[in-house]
Amino acid sequence: MNLEPTPPESQPDTPEEIALALFQSIPDVEAFDQAFWNELDEISEENHFTRAQTLLIDFEDQANIEFDKAAIDPKPKYVQGVLQAGQVYLITNLLHNRSQTLIQSQKVWTIGRHRAAALPLQDRKMSRRHAVILYADFNFYLLDLNSMNGSYVNGDRVKQRQLLQDGDRVCLGHTEFLFYVSQRSRTLDLIHPEVFSRFSHLESRSTPFVDYIDESRED
């Protein structure tokens, strides 16, 4: 089987463009992993941290990893995949402990210690080339790139690519986060103008609150 990537019409410049081009032309995960990071190393110099050796986790039972609820960060980490008005993007607080939106036109987000990754994380137990979140066929997937310590969804190790669903718990190296999917939106009814006026003017709390309900409506 020929595992050489098909040359694109234009040379990809970003990690995500390289990942998408190789993903479409190389079905084998191991070959994809090697080709992707070889290409990426050629366009980006690495700092000292990304060159550091990955720490190997010794899991006695890798098929049943339990999340320690008591050890969960008081500000839980999350990644949310959003599909809204035909646009697909991620929202996450994994970077700098602040929520931010990550828009990638090819809908591919790389994760690892490599500083050129879409989500570059300083986790010594995470591989430089760890995983990819991919949007395809109207779903989000997690693709493990043959990382040393593996990728886990709800305690199960990801073999090829794993469909991500709302509320899934993901573990990459020593990094744990919840994945959410938002594919629906709705427009809410306007509140009563007098109620809105009181909210917007921030009146004193000592003033009794009046619940303005449209009494003409019937249940």
Secondary structure, 3 states (H helix, E strand, C coil): CCCCCCCCCCCCCCHHHHHHHHHHHCCCHHHHHHHHHHHHHHHCCCCHHHHCCCCCCCCCCCCCCCCCHHHCCCCCCEEEEEEECCEEEEEECCCCCCCEEEECCCCEEEEECCCCCCEECCCCCCCCCCEEEEEECCEEEEEECCCCCCEEECCEECCCEEEECCCEEEEECCEEEEEEEECCCCCCCCCCHHHHHHHHHCCCCCCCCCCCCCCCCCC
